[in-house]
């Protein structure tokens, strides 16, 4: 079994070197993309371990909820300076949704904006209600 692992490891190394040699920017992009996926996969594994430990150990969970950045750092996940991390716990009756920050410079076209895309200029209102051609009259 050790030989299979060694062979797989060698094949992975060879593929990575081949991607780098393959052709300048394309090879470098492929290598960066693979490294990025690898980092993300590693981070998800680390986070999974933190969650499992929090489920198994109430004292640990309380520390995670109180000092998430400190606990994450202990488990190899550095929080960049200037970033505040908050940990919340879902319960049977309450589930939290996280709204991602709008990317800098992002502008939605009218077609992408749900407040506008189904509205005629005369049909929109401040409350976000739009008249739709599919509405049936009563």
Steps between C-alpha positions, in 0.01 A plus 500: 500500500792733568611464140157609375520814715854571379394451138200729542715766668759480220227521234355809668844663514560419135164642395566818694847540344355426158238770545769750594721406201202475267480853384585810695188672629266204444719266701542755779125567509428128523751464783355802687145372453599161639677663796197720567265200496741316726507789751121520496473124553746517789308788658173307469658196667629715786159666539332159499725391787412816695127440449530134603690598814240768584222240467686261728633747760268767642785695665681517167178611327456781754859615436438491125187712538678744732839527321470358149818664368706358787360150460547509123861609545558209740384268222720646226255748350635854531251785483650794307559825688205736474248216467251431778360148524173426676380149575131423544327169549188383323238344723196289429283809458749763381719480191737780404557609141818682405466767236837533327651845466444661162825486302665838454395664178222250431201648322192299407337559167122542497471142372702368798315709758189316624342829611506625142506199269129415530376857518390741235596860570144578602452179699773534760436630847707589803385185674661287232168381361495462126216435268564193294342401172429158651275646775138402458230759550237414759 
